[in-house]
């Protein structure tokens, strides 16, 4: 009897994988997308940039050291589309955008070179019985693993990334959270001398993000320490960043140093700067357009750019939809 393969609704062909050339060449992609200069102004919010002059053998890469041993989580091994491919000539892991280190497409890879938060300490405070401080080794001992997630930018392009990290719920479990806590606020490092972008008065530094407590405790939410089998590079958010794959990419705060439990919805950087365009929840919803472009479809970065319908919650409705069952749609 022949095997019958039942594909999930979001399954896409291998040809939809993102090649490195387009992963790096954001300017060409934005032109093909037709968003123009307005979209170019916000490209850094999603965390991927054009090619920068940093090689895979750069000493800064080796300085970070290897990740601990980990395994691929079988429940998150297939994102319904192929992992964004890597090219043999250059390594996309060293290219990124990070406003703290410049708004240009490859400024962060240059300006963040050699940046570390070593020795690293994550503080958990607020509505907890006692504040908790954890080192990176403490965090990774909680259970580091690899997961393949879709990554959806608010600019309507998408890719697929293998992240390595710890479920955020395991980290928060180290704190004795008080019953009145309803949200988790995330705060990143603040060091204007090493991060020149933080001298800008255009944004309220340090970078701040937030989740409802149930979102933070959801099985999908990860505190990431690596990607593509390597530690996060400086411009990628070393040593710890947030990944919530059902939300737009800018929700993934980088280089987090503090998590604060609070009863009130915390302020976030992009919502504070442009409240009409960047909401607190930022759940992926094809029926809620950005003020300057539609979100009904997305561009998969591949050898040939593939346009596909945007999936509600970025295709993760089974895992996260119940959190919003009592609300109208997805609280964009």
Secondary structure, 3 states (H helix, E strand, C coil): CCCCCCCCCCCCCHHHCCCHHHHHCHHHHHHHHCCHHHHHCCHHHHCCCCCCCCCCCCHHHHHCCCCCCCEECHHHCCCCCCCCCCCCCCCHHHCCCCHHHCCCCCHHHHHCCCCCCCCCCEEEEECECCCEEECHHHHHCCCCEEEEEEEECCCCEEEEEEEEEEEHHHHHCCCCECCCCCEEEEEECCCCCCCHHHHCCCCCCCCEEEEEHHHHHCCCCEEEEEECCEECCHHHCCCCEEECCCECHHHCCCCEEEEEEECCCCCCHHHHHCCCCCCCCCECCCCCCECCECCCEEEECCCCCEEEECCHHHHCHHHHHHHHCCCCCCCC
